[in-house]
Amino acid sequence: HSAESYYQAALTHYQQTAANTTFPLIQIQAKLNQLSLLLESDYATDRDNSTQTLLPSINSFLLQLPVSRPSIYARINFAQSLMKLEHNQENKAKIANIAQILNKAVEQAQKIQDSKAESYVLGTLGEFYELKADWLQAKKFTLSALLIAQTINAPELAYRWQWQMGRIIQNRTPQTPNNQDTNTEALNYYTQAFNTLNQLRSDLVVLNPEVQFSFRESVEPVYRQLVDLLLRSPQPSKENLIQARNVIEALQLAELDDFFRDACAKPEKVDIDNLDASAAVVYPIILENRLEIILKLPGTNNLRHYAERDVSETQIDKAVQQLRRSLTRRSTSLNQVKQLSLIHI
């Protein structure tokens, strides 16, 4: 089966579920899943008309739901889809008032005294204002969400708001050629998010489905953006190089957890320096617009740093594929391998 056929089958099942059930909560969850699928899939046809048909129906069902955590999370889900829709759609006049939907969810969470749901809603409000570049409101709601998450010991939410705070602080001051430095406060929040994720580790696999997030969208970027900040200077400090190396190694462990999807799997961390004291270790780090390389030479924290600026991930992938093909040909000479190993973009 092709990916497109799986998409069509999923969409059909959601439509049938919404049509056949008499339970409002199941109906709205099926419709929300339809909306999410339409927005995220590359195979959606007539996306605009389909989404515009779903929006009033979902909004109507939201008004019918009794106040509960599932109904609050349904509002959050709807708001998150609307944020994606608003970002991509030219006619924004048709988009529902996202802030109004979330403010109503805050009221409901406070009414039933559900602190976890309240933190989730406030953080999503912070994300909404972050997308609007309203940094004052974004910071206000995100800090409120973070305080609640830390008070109730909800690290699966806390790391998100720590990461969000890092983004807000780093992005609220536009970078110029004379202002390329990393904001220390932003770096501090990113580091907090990284530490929180390290504490969670395999627990991410078994989070409540209502707050479970895509690893690629909501976990991996924390590590890569932290490394980006640590290595942003043309000559990063020794401490930043050590931390960047540790972050990349932690990301590799997190990727293993996500790949096996097994909370009981416990990969054993081994200090790579102890495996071969005379070996060098190369850490290639692909970032949004550049390639960073940390070279670990024999000795304690003997690190070197190299960077190739203005190189996209697509360009790097193309160069790697070309090198790989050359390595499979017997006719390739050592000099050719050396040439292809250099980045020529």
Secondary structure, DSSP 8 states (H G I E B T S, - for coil): --HHHHHHHHHHHHHHHHHH---HHHHHHHHHHHHHHHHH-TT-SSHHHHHHHHHHHHHHHHHHS-SSHHHHHHHHHHHHHHHHHHHH-S-GGGS--HHHHHHHHHHHHHHTT-HHHHHHHHHHHHHHHHHTT-HHHHHHHHHHHHHHHHHTT-HHHHHHHHHHHHHHHHHSS--BTTB----HHHHHHHHHHHHHHHHHGGGGGGS-GGG---HHHHTHHHHHHHHHHHT-SSS--HHHHHHHHHHHHHHHHHHHHHHHT-TT-------GGGT-TT--EEEEEE-SSEEEEEEEETTTTEEEEEEEES--HHHHHHHHHHHHHHHT-TT--HHHHHHHHS---
